[in-house]
Amino acid sequence: MKALAFTLCVPSLVMAQGLIQPPWVSMLPSAPGRIYAMGLAPVAPTEAQAVRQASQNAKVEVISRLRASVKGSTKLSTHSVVQRQGGGPATGSSTQTLNQDSTIQAQAVELPGLVVEETWVDRKGDTAYALAYLDVPAAEQELRNRFGAMKHDLAVEEGTSGGPRERLKRLQALKGAQNEMDKLDDMAGLISAGGGDPALRRQVRDLKLSVDRLLDRLRNSLTMCVGGDRDLGMGGDVATLVRNAVLKQGLGWAEGNAEFTLNLRFQGNRQAWDIRKRRWWEYDHSADFIVARGVLEITLVDKAGTQYESTVIEAKGVGVSEFQADQRLLKDYKAKLEGTLGQWLAELVR
């Protein structure tokens, strides 16, 4: 992909508080291997904050110009505007639209070689300006280093054999590798748009696709299901919460005969439960509100019956009706179940 074309002008060094407007405010400079852009911000509430904001906007604008030429990538746009009202002094404003994963975007803005070269404050116009550029060779070298390290550390294994704990470890490692490859793919696209080696991007994408395919196969080989009190017709809503929490962690789900079983046991006075309504919790009534309280013991075991983790989760919901209290209790369980299962998986792979 051809590098983006930019205007020609050699930048001049100026003081940030200088009275003379630097030439790059009117015309962006150009240099081999560099992509320039300008950002601005209104001087409010302080000049120092305005300079920081203008510097950040300039970096984002560099990325925006590159991303605009990357086919199929999510758009990021920053618009810097100078306005005059009634013939008065110019004022700066900046709006930014980010339609992309925040982690990947933060990684892009922190690209090695993406620096702010100069800043300038127009005190009469109450506007701060910043000039930033991307050193494409420096960014490409960093990408090569990280890509090489990823290939070395990944040691992609074709197949999904091994015991449950071994495959869980591999799953977690591949999830981390997938996140890194997403970032490297984004970096490679930007660098290629700036005149970097397009072959490097193809190599990055090939490895990213390999990681995605292997992760899908591994997820399919690791499944979980719910057992215990679910067989009594109790806790259907909680079973759904457990399933959703498992899927959120990237594991598979089966109705039975899975690699792992999450056994649910609902504690309390079973004679007070309403089996027809699947209510396994108790109520505390007062004149103004109702409190629903439930206690759930959840245990993770594998096919051989090996117990990995066990915990008791207490939840409650407060409302003006039993229905409202029920809904808030289940919401409390949802948050606690997701946190518990995430912690369990982290513990399993240590």
C-alpha positions as CSV (number, residue, x, y, z in Angstrom):
1,M,0.0,0.0,0.0
2,K,1.4,3.4,-0.9
3,A,2.3,5.8,1.8
4,L,0.1,8.8,2.4
5,A,1.2,12.0,0.6
6,F,1.6,15.1,2.8
7,T,2.6,18.7,2.2
8,L,6.2,19.8,2.1
9,C,7.6,22.1,4.7
10,V,10.7,21.9,6.9
11,P,9.6,22.4,10.6
12,S,11.2,25.2,12.5
13,L,11.9,25.1,16.2
14,V,9.8,27.6,18.2
15,M,9.1,28.1,21.8
16,A,5.8,26.9,23.1
17,Q,4.9,30.4,24.3
18,G,6.3,32.2,21.3
19,L,4.5,35.2,19.8
20,I,5.3,34.2,16.2
21,Q,3.1,31.5,14.7
22,P,5.2,28.5,13.6
23,P,4.9,27.6,9.9
24,W,3.5,24.1,10.6
25,V,0.2,25.7,11.9
26,S,-0.5,26.7,8.4
27,M,1.2,23.9,6.5
28,L,2.2,20.5,7.8
29,P,5.9,19.5,7.3
30,S,7.0,16.4,5.5
31,A,10.0,14.2,5.9
32,P,11.0,10.7,4.7
33,G,9.5,8.0,6.9
34,R,7.4,10.4,9.0
35,I,3.7,11.0,9.0
36,Y,2.7,14.4,10.4
37,A,-0.5,15.8,11.9
38,M,-1.6,18.7,14.0
39,G,-3.9,18.9,17.0
40,L,-5.4,21.8,18.9
41,A,-7.4,22.6,22.0
42,P,-8.9,25.7,23.5
43,V,-7.0,27.3,26.4
44,A,-9.4,26.4,29.2
45,P,-9.0,26.2,32.1
46,T,-5.2,26.4,31.8
47,E,-2.5,26.6,29.1
48,A,-0.8,23.5,30.5
49,Q,-4.0,21.5,30.2
50,A,-4.6,22.8,26.7
51,V,-1.1,21.9,25.6
52,R,-1.6,18.3,26.9
53,Q,-4.9,18.0,25.2
54,A,-3.6,19.4,21.9
55,S,-0.7,17.0,22.1
56,Q,-3.0,14.0,22.6
57,N,-5.3,15.3,19.8
58,A,-2.3,15.5,17.4
59,K,-1.3,11.9,18.1
60,V,-4.8,10.7,17.5
61,E,-4.9,12.7,14.3
62,V,-1.8,10.9,13.0
63,I,-3.6,7.6,13.7
64,S,-6.8,8.9,12.1
65,R,-5.0,9.8,8.9
66,L,-3.4,6.4,8.7
67,R,-6.6,4.5,9.6
68,A,-8.6,6.3,7.0
69,S,-6.5,4.5,4.3
70,V,-6.7,1.0,6.0
71,K,-9.5,-0.8,4.1
72,G,-12.1,-2.4,6.3
73,S,-10.7,-1.0,9.6
74,T,-12.9,0.8,12.1
75,K,-12.8,4.5,11.7
76,L,-11.3,6.9,14.2
77,S,-11.8,10.5,13.5
78,T,-10.6,13.7,15.2
79,H,-11.8,17.1,14.0
80,S,-9.9,20.2,15.0
81,V,-11.7,23.4,14.2
82,V,-10.7,27.1,14.4
83,Q,-13.7,29.4,14.6
84,R,-14.1,33.1,14.5
85,Q,-17.1,34.9,15.7
86,G,-18.0,38.5,14.8
87,G,-14.4,39.1,13.6
88,G,-13.0,38.3,17.0
89,P,-10.0,36.1,17.8
90,A,-9.8,32.5,16.7
91,T,-10.7,29.9,19.2
92,G,-9.9,26.2,19.0
93,S,-12.1,23.2,19.6
94,S,-11.7,19.5,19.1
95,T,-14.1,16.6,18.8
96,Q,-13.1,13.0,18.7
97,T,-15.1,10.0,17.7
98,L,-13.7,6.5,18.6
99,N,-15.6,3.6,17.2
100,Q,-13.1,1.0,18.2
101,D,-12.1,-1.2,21.1
102,S,-10.5,1.1,23.7
103,T,-7.6,-1.2,24.4
104,I,-6.5,-1.5,20.8
105,Q,-7.0,2.3,20.3
106,A,-4.9,3.1,23.4
107,Q,-2.2,0.7,22.0
108,A,-2.3,2.6,18.7
109,V,-1.9,6.0,20.3
110,E,1.1,4.7,22.3
111,L,2.9,3.4,19.2
112,P,6.7,3.7,19.5
113,G,7.8,6.5,17.2
114,L,4.6,8.4,17.7
115,V,5.8,11.6,19.3
116,V,4.9,15.3,19.7
117,E,7.6,17.4,18.1
118,E,6.5,20.9,19.0
119,T,3.7,22.8,20.7
120,W,2.6,26.5,20.5
121,V,0.1,28.6,22.3
122,D,-1.7,31.4,20.5
123,R,-2.6,33.5,23.5
124,K,-4.6,36.0,21.5
125,G,-6.7,33.3,20.0
126,D,-6.8,31.3,23.2
127,T,-5.8,28.1,21.4
128,A,-3.0,25.6,21.9
129,Y,-1.4,23.8,18.9
130,A,0.7,20.6,18.8
131,L,2.6,19.0,16.0
132,A,3.0,15.2,16.1
133,Y,4.5,12.6,13.8
134,L,4.9,8.9,13.5
135,D,8.4,7.6,12.8
136,V,7.4,4.7,10.6
137,P,10.7,2.8,10.6
138,A,10.8,3.0,14.5
139,A,7.2,1.7,14.7
140,E,7.9,-1.0,12.2
141,Q,10.9,-2.2,14.1
142,E,8.9,-2.4,17.4
143,L,6.2,-4.4,15.5
144,R,8.8,-6.8,14.2
145,N,10.2,-7.3,17.7
146,R,6.8,-8.0,19.3
147,F,5.8,-10.2,16.4
148,G,9.0,-12.2,16.7
149,A,8.5,-12.6,20.4
150,M,5.0,-13.7,19.9
151,K,6.0,-16.4,17.4
152,H,8.7,-17.6,19.8
153,D,6.4,-17.7,22.9
154,L,3.3,-19.0,21.2
155,A,4.6,-22.4,20.1
156,V,1.2,-23.1,18.5
157,E,0.2,-26.7,19.2
158,E,-2.1,-28.3,16.6
159,G,-4.6,-30.4,18.4
160,T,-6.6,-30.3,21.6
161,S,-5.2,-33.3,23.5
162,G,-4.2,-33.4,27.2
163,G,-6.0,-33.4,30.5
164,P,-8.5,-30.7,31.6
165,R,-6.0,-28.6,33.5
166,E,-3.5,-28.7,30.7
167,R,-6.1,-27.6,28.2
168,L,-7.3,-24.8,30.5
169,K,-3.8,-23.5,30.7
170,R,-3.5,-23.6,26.9
171,L,-6.8,-21.8,26.6
172,Q,-5.8,-18.9,28.8
173,A,-2.5,-18.6,27.1
174,L,-4.2,-18.5,23.7
175,K,-6.7,-15.9,24.9
176,G,-3.8,-13.7,25.9
177,A,-2.1,-14.3,22.5
178,Q,-5.3,-13.5,20.7
179,N,-5.5,-10.1,22.4
180,E,-1.9,-9.4,21.5
181,M,-2.4,-10.4,17.9
182,D,-5.4,-8.1,17.6
183,K,-3.2,-5.2,18.7
184,L,-0.3,-6.3,16.4
185,D,-2.7,-6.6,13.5
186,D,-4.0,-3.1,14.1
187,M,-0.4,-1.7,14.4
188,A,0.6,-3.5,11.2
189,G,-2.3,-2.0,9.2
190,L,-1.4,1.5,10.4
191,I,2.3,1.0,9.7
192,S,1.6,-0.4,6.2
193,A,-0.6,2.6,5.4
194,G,2.3,4.8,6.4
195,G,4.6,3.1,3.9
196,G,5.8,0.2,6.0
197,D,6.4,-3.3,4.7
198,P,3.0,-4.8,3.6
199,A,4.5,-8.3,3.8
200,L,4.9,-7.9,7.5
201,R,1.2,-7.2,7.9
202,R,0.4,-10.4,5.9
203,Q,2.6,-12.4,8.2
204,V,0.9,-10.9,11.3
205,R,-2.6,-11.6,9.9
206,D,-1.7,-15.2,9.0
207,L,-0.5,-15.9,12.6
208,K,-3.6,-14.1,14.0
209,L,-5.9,-16.4,12.0
210,S,-4.0,-19.5,13.2
211,V,-4.4,-18.4,16.8
212,D,-8.1,-17.7,16.2
213,R,-8.7,-21.2,14.6
214,L,-6.8,-23.0,17.4
215,L,-8.6,-21.1,20.1
216,D,-12.0,-22.0,18.6
217,R,-11.0,-25.7,18.5
218,L,-9.8,-25.6,22.0
219,R,-12.9,-23.9,23.3
220,N,-15.0,-26.6,21.7
221,S,-13.1,-29.3,23.4
222,L,-13.6,-27.7,26.9
223,T,-17.2,-27.8,27.9
224,M,-19.1,-27.2,31.2
225,C,-22.6,-28.1,32.3
226,V,-24.7,-27.6,35.4
227,G,-25.6,-30.4,37.9
228,G,-26.9,-30.8,41.4
229,D,-30.1,-29.2,42.4
230,R,-30.9,-28.3,38.8
231,D,-32.1,-31.9,38.5
232,L,-34.7,-31.2,41.1
233,G,-36.3,-28.6,38.9
234,M,-34.9,-25.8,41.0
235,G,-32.9,-22.7,40.1
236,G,-33.5,-22.5,36.4
237,D,-32.7,-18.8,36.3
238,V,-29.4,-19.3,38.2
239,A,-28.5,-22.2,35.8
240,T,-28.9,-19.7,33.0
241,L,-26.7,-17.2,34.8
242,V,-24.0,-19.9,35.3
243,R,-24.2,-20.8,31.6
244,N,-23.8,-17.2,30.5
245,A,-20.9,-16.6,32.9
246,V,-19.1,-19.7,31.5
247,L,-19.7,-18.5,27.9
248,K,-18.3,-15.1,28.8
249,Q,-15.1,-16.8,29.9
250,G,-14.8,-18.3,26.5
251,L,-15.6,-21.9,27.4
252,G,-18.0,-24.3,25.7
253,W,-21.4,-25.4,27.1
254,A,-23.2,-28.7,27.1
255,E,-26.4,-29.9,28.6
256,G,-24.6,-33.0,30.0
257,N,-21.5,-35.2,29.8
258,A,-19.2,-32.1,29.8
259,E,-15.5,-31.9,30.7
260,F,-16.5,-30.0,33.9
261,T,-19.7,-29.9,35.9
262,L,-20.8,-26.9,38.1
263,N,-22.8,-28.5,40.8
264,L,-25.4,-26.2,42.4
265,R,-26.8,-26.7,45.8
266,F,-29.3,-24.3,47.2
267,Q,-29.1,-23.9,50.9
268,G,-31.9,-22.9,53.3
269,N,-35.3,-24.1,54.5
270,R,-36.5,-26.2,51.6
271,Q,-39.9,-26.5,53.0
272,A,-40.4,-22.8,52.5
273,W,-39.4,-23.0,48.8
274,D,-41.9,-22.6,46.0
275,I,-40.9,-25.4,43.6
276,R,-43.7,-24.5,41.1
277,K,-42.3,-20.9,40.8
278,R,-38.7,-22.1,41.2
279,R,-38.1,-20.0,44.2
280,W,-35.3,-21.4,46.4
281,W,-34.8,-18.2,48.4
282,E,-36.6,-16.7,51.4
283,Y,-38.2,-13.4,52.1
284,D,-38.1,-10.9,54.9
285,H,-41.1,-8.7,54.9
286,S,-41.4,-5.2,56.4
287,A,-44.0,-2.4,56.1
288,D,-42.0,-0.7,53.4
289,F,-40.1,-3.3,51.4
290,I,-39.3,-6.9,50.9
291,V,-35.8,-8.5,51.0
292,A,-35.2,-11.7,49.1
293,R,-32.2,-13.7,50.4
294,G,-30.6,-16.8,48.9
295,V,-27.6,-19.0,49.5
296,L,-26.0,-21.0,46.8
297,E,-23.1,-23.5,47.1
298,I,-21.3,-24.0,43.8
299,T,-18.6,-26.7,43.2
300,L,-16.5,-27.3,40.1
301,V,-15.6,-30.9,39.4
302,D,-14.3,-32.8,36.3
303,K,-15.5,-36.1,34.8
304,A,-13.3,-38.1,37.2
305,G,-15.0,-36.4,40.2
306,T,-11.9,-34.3,41.1
307,Q,-13.0,-31.1,42.9
308,Y,-11.3,-28.0,41.7
309,E,-13.1,-25.2,43.5
310,S,-16.0,-24.7,45.9
311,T,-17.6,-21.6,47.3
312,V,-20.8,-20.3,48.9
313,I,-22.4,-17.3,47.3
314,E,-24.9,-15.2,49.2
315,A,-27.1,-12.7,47.4
316,K,-30.1,-10.5,48.2
317,G,-32.5,-8.2,46.5
318,V,-34.6,-5.5,47.9
319,G,-37.9,-4.2,46.4
320,V,-41.4,-3.0,47.0
321,S,-42.8,-6.3,45.7
322,E,-41.6,-10.0,45.6
323,F,-41.1,-9.8,41.9
324,Q,-38.9,-6.7,42.2
325,A,-36.9,-8.3,45.0
326,D,-36.5,-11.5,42.9
327,Q,-35.1,-9.6,39.9
328,R,-32.6,-7.7,42.0
329,L,-31.5,-10.9,43.8
330,L,-30.8,-12.6,40.4
331,K,-28.9,-9.5,39.3
332,D,-26.8,-9.8,42.4
333,Y,-26.1,-13.4,41.7
334,K,-25.2,-12.6,38.1
335,A,-22.4,-10.2,39.2
336,K,-21.1,-12.6,41.9
337,L,-21.2,-15.7,39.6
338,E,-19.2,-14.0,36.9
339,G,-16.6,-12.8,39.3
340,T,-16.3,-16.2,41.0
341,L,-16.0,-18.2,37.8
342,G,-13.4,-15.8,36.4
343,Q,-11.4,-16.1,39.6
344,W,-11.7,-19.9,39.4
345,L,-10.3,-20.1,35.9
346,A,-7.4,-17.8,36.8
347,E,-6.6,-20.1,39.8
348,L,-6.8,-23.2,37.6
349,V,-4.1,-22.1,35.2
350,R,-1.6,-20.9,37.8
